[in-house]
Every structure is written in structure tokens, then in C-alpha cells.
Amino acid sequence: MIKLALFILFLPLLSFVLQIFFGRRFEDKKGEWVSVGIQFITLIMSLAMLAMMLSKNDPNFSIEVHQSWLDLGLFKIDLGIYIDNITIIMLNVVAIISALVHLYSTAYMAGDVRYSRYFGFLGIFTFSMNGIVLANSLFMIYIFWELVGLSSYLLIGHWWEKDSAADAGKKAFITNRIGDIGMFTGMLIIATVLGTFNFQLIAERIHDGVWAANAGMLFGGIDPHTLLTIAGILVFMGAVGKSAQFPLHVWLPDAMEGPTPVSALIHAATMVAAGVYLTVRLFPFLTADAMATIAFIGGFTAIYAATIAITQNDIKKVLAYSTVSQLGYMIMALGTGAYVAGFFHLVTHAMFKGALFLASGSVIHAMHHSLHKLKDHDTDPQDMRNMGGLRTKMPITFGVFMVTTAAISGIPLFSGFLSKDAILAGTWAYAANVNEGWLANLHMAWILPVFGFGAAAITAFYMFRLIFMTFYGEAKKPQVFKHIQESPKVMTVPLMVLAILSMFFVFTLPSVNPISDHGWFTHVVQAPESAVTTGPAFELEHFEHSLHEAHVPAMITSILVAGLGILLAVLVYLLNKISAEKLATKLGALYRGSFNKWYMDEFYINGIIRPFLKGCDALGRFDLEFYDHYLINGWGRNTKRTSKAVGLADDLIVDGAVNFSGIIFQWLGWTLKFIQTGKIQNYLIFVLIGAALLFVVNVF
């Protein structure tokens, strides 16, 4: 397993090196298949590790290897890899999505001006993501965390000649850095108190009381439990950025400016899942208050993003806000203690959302080619208002959309139903049992089921709205519709594979019960025992019992709310019993708020960015006009004036006195030289004259 893991980690890096340095040389010789082949090899290796894991049938299986990188005695940093069941499942998620995206891209990106570079960037991204999954410490995760940020920036801005794509890449990079600052600060607090970044050692040392003993002493008497809460939330800030949680969610919809396969790889299945994966690794040492914060942020993000998705007309923007909402579900599940459900939804969501993005790419690809034939450069190929009736032209894409929309809407027989139901049951059980944390203290735990079930209803509505606007009804652009064709097999085969992986039995085998999530997945993934010094927010065994009891009522309620959402979508967008335009007019400010994304971008621009830039301008002017002009330059001018005055004084007084003395003595010397004749008679005369003068003076 260790050898396989190392190959899985470094083979995509080899793909990056080959494409960047030699891609141009074999671009005409189908060189992209080198990257595709490498990625399928890593997929085979990942599946081999999965088979080994299932053969062991051990929920507690784990391996760790590491090498000392920095040893300062009390503080030590090791670099290594940690493999457990969660690691292996995540490796398979990354490998499946990445391999299918590589294959899909050979058709979607054909003829692109930076074709080989694109495949190179896919390689470095996959390498970085595998590094996060295999990391055994916060320090090593942080290294690959930043590499993922870099590679996503490169992929989002692939078409950098478009200002919108270049701006989207910068927006994603900067927004993620904000979250990473918090993550890095939290890491430093943990390392300062415990002397390690290693996940296993962190949990062990907290459990052994090292945190309680060191925290107050090192941080000025602060309560150790409070400091652990702060550290956990700060590290979680990294997940807020990467997993696009409120308020750092604004980068994800804009990132749709990148190629659609990139959207499937980064923004549906892997990069955004990195934040959820990090939270999974943090779970053993999260306090009750930290968990409450995480649950609230996740729940609010889920319903907030869902309310935006219902009014968007760009097919990729709908899926982008859907992704933000589903990530909120995962984070909320981890915050409520539904550890298995949160990770389960990460895996199921990767499959059906990856399929949805690739299927949307299939639609966009067909629209683009039709518009190209018509030489129509004004019609937006991503706007659903330009579509309609495509199910007859694109039956495979339509079928995949139906399957995956049913999965994300939580309809029975599909994987999303199982994981969503588990999350909703978790919120139900949390609200009923929580007795610690600020949500419990404020008696607000009930709001999490409201967030969860509300988002479930809205999700069903906007996804079937997308289906009806895109595939049903009359063609909005008959001329465009006439030239629409199904995408080539190299694009449709990945769609069908992901659609199959969105079925319930993939995760429940050997059981084939469509309403029970018990199967191989829930057997090998089990919640770790909490290592937090003050204990979890509730008794874990009691919570699991309540979770089991909440399963049936949560399932019935989730089916009902999803059904209501679908029914409303049918009435508005399929049967036209309710006019969408009239409904939007009646909703007024609510509709405008949703359509404008609740003005979050405007808030950031007008409330933070512009004031910040104006502040920078004001400081710049202060620096230039006051500090430089009056202080620095003024000091220079005064020094110059003083120097001139001192120079004049030196010339007139000091040099004048010295020169005057010299002139006098020069004159005296010139005058007295006539006395020095060298004749003794003259000297005797001078002596007599002197004696006479002395006599006269003496007499008078």
C-alpha cells in the first residue's frame, strides 16, 4: 500500500513535467494520451488499494510512515503519509474524477491554444490533491494546500486573455489566502502548545492532558478549553476558504469562467472537498463550541447558496451555487457529529456533481458548435433561456442529468438520498441531544434542521427547474436547436460511468436495501472517539442511538420536502400553471436579492474593497504629500539651508580670520625683510636708535 500510495502521489507530477516541458513536441502526435494513460494507471492503483482495504474488513485499519524533516528537540516536524480507510476512499474519489475529466477533456478542449499546458496543469492539480489526502500532518497538508490553490488559479485562469477568467483566477486565489491565514495561525497555536503537527500525536497529547498543562502557561493564563476552541476554528478557516463556506464562498461561482472539465474536477469533486476532508481530520479534537460554530456556518451556507441557485440562468452558475450548498451540508454534518454522514455525502456528491458538471459541459459544447455553425457570437451558450427541448437531441446527456438530478434532490434509489438522509437525521439528533456549545446555550440547535430541510426543498426545486428549462418545452432558439447534436462518446462515456456511480447499490453492497445506508461504506468508515479534554457535546453512543431513531422521520420528511420542491418546479416550469415572471414580480425584493446573490459581491466591493483601496490611496497621499514632502523632503531642505549658512559662516568668518592672519604676517614678513640687510653697521644703528627710544620713554 505504501508503494502504491507513492506511485499514486508522484505519477501525476510526472504528467505535469512531461506536458510542460515536452508537450509542444508531441502535441500533434496525440500527446494528451500520455496524461490520460498516467491518470488511468493511478486509478487502477487506487482501486487496487480499495480492494486491499475491503479484503482486510477492518474499520480501524491504518498505516503511517514518516521521515524527520526538522528536529529541534521539543519541537519536531516529520514529513510522511498516513493511510487509513478514509484516505483510500478519497484517493479513489480523486482518481475516478480526475481520470474521467482527463478523458472527457480530449474532446472538449480539442483545438485549444494551450492544449498541452492544460493537461499539465491537470497533472499538478491531481498531484497536489493526492498530497493533501495522503498527508500525515497539518504541516504537510499546508504545503499541498497551497499547491492546490496555485494549480486551481492556473486552471481557472486558463483562458487568461478573457478579463473575466483572469479576474476569477485572482479572486479565487486571494479569497483562499484569507482563509489560509486563519488556518496557518491555528496551526502555529497547536504546534506551540503540543510541539507537533502530526494528527495522531495531536489527538494523543490532547487526550493525555498536554494541552491542558501547557496552554495556560504559554498563552498568559487563557483557559485551555477556550484556546483549543479558537485553534480549531482558526484551522477550520482554511476549510471555509477551500470549501467555499459563507462568507468566503464568493470565489466559487466566478470560477466557472474556467473550462467546464475544470469545474467538474476542482469545483465539484476534489478541491472543494479538501476543506471537508480537512475538517474530517480535525474532528477528533474539536470542542463543543467549535463544532457548534462549524455546524452553524455549514447549515447557513447550505440554505443561503440554495436560495441564490433558484434564480440563476447560467447553467454552470446554478451548479456552482448548488455545490456551495452541498458543501454546507457536509460541513454541517461534521459540526453536528454526524461524521460518517458528512464524509459519505462528500463521496456521493463527488460522483453526481461531477456528472452534472460534465453533462452541463456536454450541453454547452453542443450549443457552442451549433452557434459556431451559425456564426452567432452574441448568444450565450450557457444561458438556459437559450435552450429548451434538448432531450430529443441529446438523449444520453439528458438521461445522465435525470439520474444525477434525482440523486442530488434526495430521491430514493440514488446515492444522494442515502447520504442526505443521514445528514438530516444527524441535524435532528443533534437538536434533540446537544447539551454543550453556544448553540445549546442559546437554545438555537433547532435552527440546523430548519437549514437542512429547507435547503433540501430548494435543491429539488432549482435542479428540476434546470432540467425543465434545458431539456423540456419548446426550443427557445429554433435555428440553434436544429444543429444540436449529442456529444462524442469520449465525452458521454464518463457521464454514464458517473451516473452509474450515483446509484444507491454502489455504496450499500452487499445490501441492496434502497432506503438503508448500511453497507461496505458505513462499515469501513466509523467516527473516531473524541479526544477533546472536556468531552464531546453529547455522549457518542447516545447520539448514535438517537441518529438511528431519527432515520425514519428524517427520511419521510426529506422525501416530502423534496417532493414539494419538485412539484413546484413542475407547476412553474413544465406545466406553466404558475407564471415564473409573475411569481418573480410578486416576490419583488426577495427575487431581486436572490438574482443578485444577496448583493454579497457588492458588499465586498463597496463595503471592503473600495474603502480599503481608498484608504490605501489616502495613506499613499499622506506618505507622498506629508511624510515625504514635509518630513523627509522638508528635513532635507532644512538641512540644505543650514549647510549653506554654515558654509557661508565658514567662508566669511573662519576662513576669513585665517586668511586675514596670513595676510598680516605675510605683510610683516615682506616689510621686515628690508631690515635684515646682513650688515653689522646697520644693526648697530638700530641698536642705538632703540636705546635712544628707550631713554626717551624712560625720561618722559
Disulfide bonds with the S-S distance in Angstrom:
none
